[in-house]
């Protein structure tokens, strides 16, 4: 398997050949523009293709919210994929990482060394089958609010997007703050997509580039219900208010 097709009509119209495997995809845009909901299209396709997932949903306080979104959006029950998914819950209050459940790790991912060790531990907890492992993460820009680790974690994110060809990546980041740093990540990702929102709650996606596949760069409205977009906005705002002060202290 060299390409991943989503089999989601609106997205297949934009990338008829799918995405190259392995590759890195970055979905970028202002805060609260539904980036993780677009990202979940690739997550759903990856699971259906037989792959395994490591999730770093900084946008969500728990894996349960990821499960709810996947059920509502793509009619997937993630409980049917036990052994295929591990969730990493970001905890800036601990020094390293610890296993908290059969499919859950808690980790201070702002530290690059801990990032690596946590990913290695997560890979031990999942079944490895073709097409391999996808690491997906949302609101990863939050990690950059640490004064102490800002530069080193930015370099880590840049490194995995640009050079790690042993895994496939799908990351979502906000440009509402630290736009210059986010631009560094935009420049190195294999595949780059942008989201924006129009009132009342209309989500649009445009593809800027794709690695070695044809794509349509026409801006397209994403058919995600307004209610779900409102929910993601509320979660994003709550996450920003609680996480940013915590991360600044690290």
WOQUIZI-V83735 format. One record per helix or strand. SS is the DSSP state (hx for helix, st for strand). FROM is the first residue (numbers start at 1). TO is the last residue. Records with the same first field share a line. If there is no record, write none. Layout:
SS=FROM-TO / FROM-TO
//
This chain:
st=3-4 / 19-20 / 24-29 / 52-57 / 85-90 / 97-101 / 104-107 / 133-138 / 168-174 / 191-198 / 202-209 / 220-221
hx=9-12 / 35-48 / 63-74 / 78-81 / 112-124 / 140-145 / 150-163 / 179-188 / 226-248
//
